Amino acid sequence: MSVQQQIQKYIGSQPEPKRSDMQALHRTILEVMPACKLWFLDGKNTENKTVSNPNIGYGLHTIKYADGTTREFYQIGLSANKTGVSVYILGIEDKKYLAQTYGKELGKASVTGYCIRFKTLKDINIEILEAAIRFGFKAQNEKGGLMK
C-alpha cells in the first residue's frame, strides 16, 4: 500500500467530525507545501507493539544528534488523539515560541513546545494554525534541515 493510500485509509477510519477535520487539515498542509515528502507512521515499534498514535508526516528535515549521527524525519505531523486532533511542528528550538506567538489567537487549543492540540477545527482560527504550519516549514528550510 502506498503512503497516500495509508494516509487516506487512516483519515477514513476516523469518526466524524474528526475525519472531516483531518481531511481539511491534510488539504491545507498540502496547499502550504505542495511538493513535500509524505510520511505515514502506524504508531508501532519494531516488535509491532503500539507505542503512539499513528501520524501523517509532511516535509523532510535531518535531525543531527550530539554524537554526530543523523536521522531523517518529517517537519509537520498530523494525528488523531482521543479527544480531537494534534498538529506537530517539529524542529523549533525555542519551546515557548509556538505558545507565545500563536497561542492567544489560536482559539480553544492546547499549545506546547511543538504540539497544537484541539477538539475540532471549529474551535480554532484556521488562519493562525496555517501561519504556525508555514512557520514550521520555513524555520526548518532556513536552517538547512538540521536541528539539534
Summary of the structure (lengths in Angstrom):
residues: 148
radius of gyration: 15.0
end to end distance: 33.2
largest distance: 44.6
contacts: 434
relative contact order: 0.16
helix: 37%
strand: 26%
